[in-house]
C-alpha cells in the first residue's frame, strides 16, 4: 500500500512576476516533481493590482511561452478577477471558471480592492474520456 502524499501550503511557494504582468503573483505548485497526473496544478494569489500578464501556449508559435501546446483551466476560489481571452473580457468571482484551449492569448488580473485566489490546471490537450457523452438507461 502506498502512503498518502501530502503537501502543505507554502511547501513550494514562489512570488513571481509572470509574463510581464504588473506586480508579483504568489504561486504555489502542487506535486510539481512527483505527480503522474496529465495536468499540473498551481494556486495563484493575486493582491489588488496584480496581473499574470497575457500569454499563449501553442507549439510552433514564436509568441508561445511554452514549447508545447497546453490547455488551461482557471478556477476562482476567492475574490474577484478579470479574465481576458483574446478580445473577450469577463469578471469572475468565487466558484467561476474559465477553460482556455491551447492557442488564444489570455491572462488574469485583479482589478478589485481585495486579494483573490485561483487554482490553475494546465497540461497538454489529450481529450477527456470523462467528458464524453454516456448512454443512460
C-alpha positions in Angstrom: 0.0 0.0 0.0 1.3 3.4 -0.9 1.4 6.0 1.8 -0.5 9.3 1.5 1.5 12.1 -0.1 0.8 15.4 1.5 1.8 18.9 0.6 1.2 21.8 2.9 0.6 25.4 1.7 3.9 27.1 1.4 5.9 23.9 0.7 6.6 25.0 -3.0 5.7 28.7 -2.9 7.2 31.4 -5.1 6.4 35.1 -5.7 6.9 35.7 -9.4 6.4 38.4 -11.9 4.8 36.4 -14.7 4.6 37.2 -18.4 5.5 40.9 -17.9 2.4 41.4 -15.8 2.1 44.0 -13.0 3.2 43.1 -9.5 4.2 39.6 -8.2 1.8 36.7 -8.3 2.0 34.3 -5.3 2.3 30.8 -6.9 2.1 27.5 -5.1 3.0 24.5 -7.2 1.3 21.2 -6.1 3.3 18.0 -6.5 5.3 19.6 -9.3 8.0 16.9 -9.3 6.0 13.8 -8.3 2.6 13.9 -9.9 1.7 11.3 -12.5 -1.4 13.2 -13.5 -1.5 14.5 -17.1 -2.0 18.0 -15.7 -0.1 20.4 -13.5 -1.8 22.3 -10.6 -1.0 25.7 -9.1 -2.6 28.1 -6.7 -2.4 31.8 -7.7 -2.6 34.5 -5.1 -3.2 38.0 -6.6 -3.1 41.1 -4.5 -5.1 44.1 -5.8 -3.4 45.5 -8.9 -1.6 42.2 -9.7 -1.8 40.5 -13.0 -0.5 37.4 -14.6 0.2 39.1 -18.0 -1.2 38.0 -21.3 0.4 35.0 -22.9 -0.3 31.9 -25.0 0.6 28.2 -25.2 0.9 26.9 -28.7 3.6 24.6 -30.1 5.4 26.2 -33.1 4.2 29.7 -32.4 7.1 32.1 -31.7 5.0 34.1 -29.2 4.2 31.0 -27.1 5.6 30.9 -23.6 5.9 27.1 -23.6 7.3 24.7 -26.2 4.2 22.5 -26.1 0.5 23.3 -26.7 -1.3 23.5 -23.4 -4.9 23.9 -22.3 -5.6 25.8 -19.0 -8.5 25.9 -16.6 -8.7 28.8 -14.2 -11.0 28.3 -11.1 -11.6 31.3 -8.8 -11.7 30.1 -5.2 -11.9 33.6 -3.5 -12.2 37.2 -4.5 -12.8 38.6 -8.0 -10.6 38.8 -11.1 -10.8 39.9 -14.7 -10.0 37.2 -17.3 -9.0 38.2 -20.8 -9.1 35.7 -23.6 -8.2 37.3 -27.0 -10.6 40.2 -27.2 -13.1 38.9 -24.6 -13.0 40.3 -21.0 -15.1 38.8 -18.2 -15.3 39.4 -14.5 -15.0 36.1 -12.5 -15.9 35.6 -8.9 -15.6 32.7 -6.4 -16.7 29.4 -8.0 -16.5 30.7 -11.6 -14.1 29.0 -14.0 -12.7 29.7 -17.5 -11.3 27.0 -19.8 -8.7 28.3 -22.3 -7.7 25.8 -25.0 -4.2 25.9 -26.5 -3.7 28.9 -28.8 -5.6 32.1 -27.6 -3.7 34.9 -25.9 -5.0 35.1 -22.3 -4.3 36.5 -18.9 -5.8 37.2 -15.5 -5.7 40.3 -13.3 -7.1 41.5 -10.0 -8.7 44.9 -10.6 -10.6 44.7 -7.3 -9.6 46.1 -3.9 -9.3 42.7 -2.2 -6.9 39.7 -2.7 -8.0 36.9 -5.0 -7.0 33.2 -5.3 -7.4 30.9 -8.2 -6.5 27.2 -8.9 -4.9 26.6 -12.3 -4.9 23.3 -14.0 -2.9 23.0 -17.2 -1.5 20.4 -19.5 -1.2 19.0 -23.0 -4.6 18.6 -24.7 -5.3 14.9 -24.9 -9.1 14.6 -24.7 -11.0 13.8 -21.5 -12.9 10.4 -21.6 -15.0 11.5 -18.6 -16.3 14.5 -20.6 -17.7 12.2 -23.4 -21.5 11.7 -23.5 -22.6 8.5 -21.9 -25.7 6.4 -22.6 -28.1 6.4 -19.7 -30.9 4.0 -19.3 
